[in-house]
Amino acid sequence: MNDQTGPTPPSNALRDFYQQGLAEIRAQFEQHDSLRTAGHIAIEQRAKLADEVMLRLWDRLGEHPRLKSGVAVVAIGGYGRRQLFPHSDLDVLFLLDNSIKDLDLKDPIRRINQEIWDCGIRASPQTRQLSECDSLIAGNPEFTLSLMDHRFLCGDRKLYDKLAKDALPKLLQREHRTLIARLVEITLDRHGKYANTLFHLEPNIKDCPGGLRDMNVCGWLTTLYTIAAQAQKQARPEHGNPSEFKHATDFLATVRCFLHYTHDRDDNVLYWQSQDAAAKDALALGNIGRRTVDASIWMRSFFRNARTIHRRTMQLLEEAPRVRGSSFYDQLRRRHKRSQFDGFHIQHGRIVFDPPASSKAPDPANDPDTVLNLFGAIATHGCKLSSEAEDRLEPALPVLAANLEEGPALWSHFRTILNGPFAGEALRAMHALGILELIVPEFLGIDALVIRDAYHRYTVDEHTFVLVDVLHSLQRPPEPMLANNRPNTFAEWQRRFGGLLADLPHPELLYLAALMHDTGKGRETPDHAKESARMAKNLFARMELDPYEAGIVRHLIVNHLAMSATLRRDIFDLETLRAFVEQVESPEQLRMLALLTYADISAVHPDALTPWKAENLWNLYIGASNYLDRTVDDDRVRSRAGSELIQRVTTLAPARSKEIRAYLQGFPQRYLRTRTPEQVFSHFEIASNLVSANTATRDTEAGIAAAVDLILNQALPVSEITLVALDRPRLFATIAGALSAWGMDIVNADAFANSSGIVVDSFSFIDRFRTLELNPSEHKRFVKSLKDALTGATPIEKLLASRSRGGKRKPPKVNVETQINFDHEASTHSTLLQVVAQDVPGLLRAISITVADHDCNIEVALIDTEGEMAIDVFYLTRFGQKLDSARAGLLRDDLIVAIARNTL
Amino acid sequence: MQKIEAIIQPSKLDAVKEALIEVGIQGITILEARGHGRQKGHTETYRGREYSVDLLPKLKLEMIVTDDMVDEVINTIANAARSGKIGDGKIFVSRIDNAIRIRNDERGDNAI
């Protein structure tokens, strides 16, 4: 830097010197701005240049008699840290001895400040007596925080030493708890202004979560925690990865310098155009020779670095309650009593690993089961990982990778994590440590991946976690008011879609689909949904998901954009509905797809799901749901037609293709869509055996009665029993009654028949008294009891009598009014009966026996439960014809009586 | 200079947008709207509950065009949004006194 002297007045010469220095720093930065450390060098150089200006000024103006002693000039804040960004203010403290009054020095200090401004430096000077620096100023903790970064510039060194070695250490010793509290409060407030996320389309790289101000917060908190530990005569271990943190702060410093130079002012917003310009320069990427990169790739680096700072900040903020020990910090996290698990415990809302049981015992952090249980605990309880736990997990990754057991055990762990109400937090923590990628390496490709279209606010990985958060939030009752005091216009939609979620028998499949739905974006492919589904197949294989579950998840991933695409068409047009429904295999899939779409749109951007879109989505959902139910009877399998669904079954036994096709002839298509090919094939085999075993007597009543077999799949919370039988009167009513007699609460059922009179009925039920769960030996007796009821070996009335209701029923939480509707137009050859009623045990039996009493045949039955409401749809014929109006009227009257009697 | 407001079916947005871009219209404001004219709504029953869809989803497009473009833009929107069924929508035209580009204070046709 040239020192220009000569005939110009001193202030002009100093200004020229400073401006020349600035120009050199800028030129050097612009030449090397692709280097990560370019910003770090520039801010240090500017601080050094400013020091030189201050010294020269002091040399000239410090000769003033009143400045000779008792005054020290101290650099504080960013200037004190030697981090002077191109357009940052110069924070200078004029520290006065207690014997000197501010007024005495007003003029000489004003002159110095004037000259600083004349040089072109924006100064933020403060004048304080030493006594004003040894206590916290109410309402201005920022001053004490900036004082923590003090640095002597010129003047009375002894006075400065009093501040640095006595007054300030004593103040921090005395007030560190209050200061920590205020710092946490200020930081959380600031984060709140940015919706507590670092993901913004145009982030403010100074103030956003994960910005440079967070870097300072980390520095201050570390200092204050160290003071707190020393006060308790404890050592404070270092946590985290310092080199990763340094890398991130260097990156952001370079970006901030770039923004200051580009905007020519202290403007720290990374605008869209600035992102393009930064990518063009490969800013801070360390590329030698400045290879231009795509803006989305550059932003990916930005978010990775911001994420590192944000994570460290959050870890340190989490540490605050332990230091202060006050209920004030309850806003930070939920408090928990100490909860003990195998290998770890939860203390004050944070997870801490237990030490190894002995010096030779393995470290729990190296045990995959313990680690997965730990993330299960986070998902279930919403607790956080302690810094110590993170420090132990990071080096354990290779051991975990080597010992991770795949198969059903892994799926069981993962299911617990996905189903937990805080699954999003658990998945974020796993992702931050690389543990998610051990289980789902497919996720690596979308790490911090940016979809740069001015619409997707989050990176793809964060979008996925937000989506999981949105789904779980539907389980909670919606808040009528939002945090910003505005009415929650989504409360109604959250309630409606939340109702769909509550009805899912396997919500974990939806969450798994949510986790995987965008993984294909990490590959260059024209159809990311298909690619995601292809990648998910590997995960299914590793977890050994059963084919039915894998099929549901795969279907959801492939079709996750189908509903959004349909929303761009006329959703009230029947043809649009038909085309959409063709992509949906079952009502359960439709529910999951509606939920996935709701959450997927919500997770693109906080404003992406407008009430208008939510309403359209709901209308499409109910339109499609009704279409599915109303067309089921007409949409039958024609075995001669080429159908992928039929082929999937026939490929299991090509030699028996003809028999299989004959078996499938006449079943509603929904039967094929809601069962796996393996399940359909097993039904076919049972049906074949029944027919061949009863060939001789098939036309006799006894032969028909004997032709029945059952498959029980006991599971929690919902079990399923499927019966395959030759059709007979009151079949549906009998099995419903038998289940009711055993105290089973039927939540879902369907009944289908083919052209040859083979019936396949499936009932999903909750074992209210846990009979099957607690007594495995009862499984056989249960199945035999049902079979005896169906074959007539045990009269159903006897079974029902032996299981009379014990005690009074609990009063319902919600009263459901009985509604009975007939639709003679929904099907070409059946009458549709829909019954909506209070869901009480025995309801299905009461309805089906009444239907049978009217000589009505159940062609198709679709039984569903929504909370305390039973919604049962039957397609009925009477002697092969639709019901006439008179019969429908009589049946309605009898149903009302039967339902009322059963409810009593 | 005139303002053209078009109420269209949401399903016609892509077609209308593409057609407008083709005739040189770049600045469009799109608003989500609900309403009905002669096309009344309907009631959908789902799980025993009635959901009334009496206000149908629509999109409202707004654009300011120079006088010489008005007829072409109207025809373009009408052709792209027309299905021939009730509910295709409406187009309204009104006069605008002035337009100002905030960034550089340009006024009149130049600000469009």
Interface residues (C-beta under 8 A of the other chain):
Chain A: L567 R568 R569 D570 I571 F572 T610 W612 K613 E615 N616 W618 N619 I622 G623 S625 N626 V816 Q819 N821 Q834 V836 E866 M869 I871
Chain B: Q9 P10 S11 L13 D14 E32 A33 R34 H42 E44 T45 Y46 R47 G48 Y51 V53 L56 P57
